[in-house]
Amino acid sequence: MPDSNPKMENEDEHDINDASTSTNCDTNINTTAQNEAQNAQPSPNFMMGGLTGASPPKFVSFDEIVKAANGMKNMALAHEIAVDKNFQLQKLEPEDGSFHRRVKEIMHKAFWNLLAEQLAETPPNYSHALVLLKEIKESLEELVPPQNSRIKKNIREVLDLDLIKQLAEKDALNFHHYAQYIVTTMSKICAPVRDEKIRELSQQVDVIEIFKGVMELLQLMRLDLANFTITMMRPNIIASSIEYEKAKFADFLKVNSNGLQYTEKWLLRHFDAEKMTGSSSSAGVANIRQITHSLLTEAYLDLLEWDFNPDAETLMLDQGRLLELRDITSRLSIIGSVILLVNNTVGAPIHGVSSFKKNIKQHLNVLLESVHSNKDLEAAMPNIVLQVKTDVKTTLQEINAAEMSGELEALLEGQVVDVADTKHKIRYLVSLRIRQFLQKIIQSQSIAPQQVPPGLSSLQEELTAVAARFVILVSHNRSVFGEYYQDIVANALARSDVDNNKEIHGAHAMEL
């Protein structure tokens, strides 16, 4: 990911006026569904959306659909690892108050209560305890790295279930001793992040609480091991996930013949037949590839504006990420516009005051967290205006500068309010520069650093972070679906050639 060159703190004041221009599960399923579904607008759902809108009617078996759906689930996991360098498996917990949560809590409480009751009997009943020790032993053996054969051998010797059962039958079993041994063994193989939990268990005297903690910690250690493995294998996963996703998406298209309708609409939004048919498919694959690359870049950049949604079938796995990046980028354009307007309106007193830019950026980010559209922005404007005026006044006081006059304050308020207009000149300029910055990075074939757009040095860190995430998504998506995109463009060019030929022949016929 190319870094961005830093700019002078007061450069944002320049260029202020530089604005330029449920199917039936029988033996077979009719993919056209019922008459109602035929007349309805098909949903852009990645898994099953095209099954109700395919034309002409096509029949596929229920097994084929289930296989394709399951393939998409596995594809989603591989894709997640490939595009998210910080991907981590998380412990799954039912929602508070949910039915699953209550069932889990009841079952856990019943298990530990029964264990406590059995250990309190005279003599103690170890039937539940032996089941618990067996599960813990198996878990520890799985978690011990292969090279630590000595620890694994020691676990097998100490947690010898036959010997422990014999001791229990003779009422000679020291259950607390085994609990402490397990905690000590876990301390040798757990990640450093779990050391605090180990210390807590080491100081615990209640054997039931110790084993409760052991079982919880074993779950976390399994997650740690899985995440470590993912980190180590990530380069291999990325390398293989592209072909894997290609295969799974091909399976999806086999049961969904109209599975690229939204992708085609999205990709061809900037398709200009008059400009492109002159160098049509007859120019060869290289030309089609170049046109596709250009169209795909523009299509992806459109998704970073509030007016566009990632509903294309080839984007479904990244829909959440793209919506998040869209919101972040759109908010940055608002923040950048406000900073430029404040600098231009208030003038010299706050030029170069880095604390002002830092504070206003932080405060506006908070106010814009719930803003996901231009309509939301209009509703948030009163609070934004109030915050801007507060930050300006605070900064002027901190640098012992004169307060804003009533006229200047009114002027500033009006200019900030106007930013809600999508056609606002400064907002347009800032949005355009952000788009061009990301466009250069996507289209660049080198790792040379890209300069942050003029006037936006205060957003360097945020823009660089957006670019880093965005270019990974675009690159991976292009690698997986590039062939489909080229086919869509080639077909569009072919249709344009046919239409042009018809027009030519029609005009010739009229002349005759």
Sequence and secondary structure as in RCSB ss.txt:
>XXXX:A:sequence
MPDSNPKMENEDEHDINDASTSTNCDTNINTTAQNEAQNAQPSPNFMMGGLTGASPPKFVSFDEIVKAANGMKNM
ALAHEIAVDKNFQLQKLEPEDGSFHRRVKEIMHKAFWNLLAEQLAETPPNYSHALVLLKEIKESLEELVPPQNSR
IKKNIREVLDLDLIKQLAEKDALNFHHYAQYIVTTMSKICAPVRDEKIRELSQQVDVIEIFKGVMELLQLMRLDL
ANFTITMMRPNIIASSIEYEKAKFADFLKVNSNGLQYTEKWLLRHFDAEKMTGSSSSAGVANIRQITHSLLTEAY
LDLLEWDFNPDAETLMLDQGRLLELRDITSRLSIIGSVILLVNNTVGAPIHGVSSFKKNIKQHLNVLLESVHSNK
DLEAAMPNIVLQVKTDVKTTLQEINAAEMSGELEALLEGQVVDVADTKHKIRYLVSLRIRQFLQKIIQSQSIAPQ
QVPPGLSSLQEELTAVAARFVILVSHNRSVFGEYYQDIVANALARSDVDNNKEIHGAHAMEL
>XXXX:A:secstr
   EE   GGGGGTTTT        SSEEETT SHHHHHS     TTTGGGGT SS  EEEHHHHHHHHHHHHHH
HHHHHHHH TT         TT HHHHHHHHHHHHHHHHHHHHHHSSS   HHHHHHHHHHHHHHHHHS TT HH
HHHHHHHHT HHHHHHHHHTT   HHHHHHHHHHHHHHHS GGGHHHHHHHHH   HHHHHHHHHHHHHHHHHHH
HHHHHHHHHHHHHHHHHHHHHHHHHHHHHT TTTTHHHHHHHGGG  HHHHGGG GGG HHHHHHHHHHHHHHHH
HHTTSTT    SGGGGGGHHHHHHHHHHHHHHHHHHHHHHHHHHHH GGGTT HHHHHHHHHHHHHHTTT  SHH
HHHHHHHHHHHHHHHHHHHHHHHTT     HHHHHHHHHHHHHTTSTT HHHHHHHHHHHHHHHHHHH  S   E
E  TT GGGHHHHHHHHHHHHHHHHHHHHHHHHHHHHHHHHHHHHHHHHHHHHHHHHHHHH 
